[in-house]
Amino acid sequence: MLAAMDCVVVGGGLAGLASAVLLAEAGVVHAHVVRMPKSTFAQRPGSAGIRPDQRTAVHGLALAGDWTRTDWTTTMEGAAQSAARAVDVVLSDR
């Protein structure tokens, strides 16, 4: 059962790579799924409201990090989204 799930996870990852780079040129040699059930924590309801936005009151200064307001919990994905939003803030302040 887990091996079948691994194939789905790897397949989804490869599909994402294919849309970002020329996968045929890169070639994937090995893939491995790492399960870490306690790698994130359960965020408490209502805590999203106290997370700061990326835009600050200081012109040209933005906040970035998994602890800022994003569509994700405090994860690497949330940090990446926060960084992208912070870049947008800084560029829009130019």
Long-range contacts (C-beta under 8 A, 24 or more apart in sequence): 5-33, 6-33, 9-33, 40-73, 40-74, 40-75, 41-73, 41-74, 43-73, 43-74, 54-82, 54-85, 54-86, 54-88, 54-89, 55-89, 59-93, 60-90, 60-93, 60-94, 61-90, 62-86, 62-87, 62-89, 62-90
